[in-house]
């Protein structure tokens, strides 16, 4: 997992999106600890933010939320998902994300 992660980092530094994502995803499959999976799934999501389509970014963050519902900074993930839900015209999902933000704390309210 560590070697694939480092390869992903190297490809990303060279601006090579596809091999970077491919190696990060291989690293996720080989990850042995939850902390490692968190780091790698976030690396995939952040890389997709730079080079992927809105749908890919949306799916990556949705998968992350499903895999790690106890992640300490879920509010940050929901704040990333909300504009993507707007952009992709997923009103029901946006409402769900807002409810989750409200549940996590009223200071996390995102304006429409």
HELIX and SHEET records of a PDB file:
HELIX    1   1 UNK A    2  UNK A   13  1                                  12    
HELIX    2   2 UNK A   17  UNK A   30  1                                  14    
HELIX    3   3 UNK A   34  UNK A   51  1                                  18    
HELIX    4   4 UNK A   54  UNK A   67  1                                  14    
HELIX    5   5 UNK A   74  UNK A   87  1                                  14    
HELIX    6   6 UNK A   91  UNK A  104  1                                  14    
HELIX    7   7 UNK A  106  UNK A  108  5                                   3    
END                                                                             
